[in-house]
Amino acid sequence: MLVHWYSLSTAVVKWQSVCSYVFQLHSGVRQGGVLSPVLFGVYVNSLIYALISSGLGCHVAGVHVGCVMYADDLLLMSGSLHNLQYC
């Protein structure tokens, strides 16, 4: 049901009093939508789990600190540029 609902998402751009043509959205979640924080959390949780499972990123005293997150901002950290680009 969610896949179908999100596949029907469209938008317009309004600049001053002029609106663009309607266009289809292919990615993202609806800003201000009730489910948006939950869907974002599910996506980010799997992304962070994949990063931890890869063993890449920074580790301090055996604790993975390869990503720091606040709200929808995500900071990725690595001991080398190569490992950061590998992810």
N, C-alpha and C positions, 0 to 999 in steps of 0.2 A: 504494500500500500504506500509506504514512504517513497520507494523508488518511483512509482507511478506519479505520485503527487509532486515530487521534485522534478521529474522529467517534464512537467507541464509549466514550470516556472518561466515567467516572462518579465520583462522590465521595459521602462522607457526612461530616457534622460530628459530632464526639464532644465532649461537654461533661460532664466528670466520668465517670459511668458510663452516660450516656444518649446514644444515637446517633440522628441525624436520619434521615429518609427518604433513599433514594438519589436523587440528582439528576444530570442530565447536564451536563458541562462543555462550554461553547461556544467558549472561547478559552483561550490560554495554553499553556504547555508543562508537562510533568510535573516536579514538584520532585524532584530526586534522580535523574531519568532519565538514562541514559547518553547519549542523543541530545540532551537538552535544551540543553546548551551549544552544540552545533553548530547546531541549529535557531535558537537565539537569535542566534548570530553571523551567520547568513545573513540573518535579518530585519533586524538592526541595521545590517549592512553596506549593504544596499540603502537603508535609511532615511537613513544618513549620506551616501551617494552622491547621493541625491535632494536633500538639503540643500545640498551643495557645488555641484551642477549648477544649482540655482536662483539662485546668486549672493548669497543672503541670508546674514545672520550677520556676525560680526566678521571683519575681515581685518587682519593686522599684517604690514607689509612685503610685501604680496602673498600671504601665506600665510593660508589659511582656518583660523580658530580659532573657528568658530561653534558647535562642540560639543566638550565635553571628556567623556571617558568613563572610568570606572574600574569594572571588574567589570560589574554590571548597573545602575549609576547613571549617568545621562546629564544633563549640564548644557548647556542651549542658551543661547547668548549672541548678542545683537544690539545694534547701535548705536541702534536706536529701538524703541519699543514697537509701533509699527505693523508693522514688518518681523517682529518676533517673533510677533505674532498672525497674520500672513499665512501663515506656515508651517503 
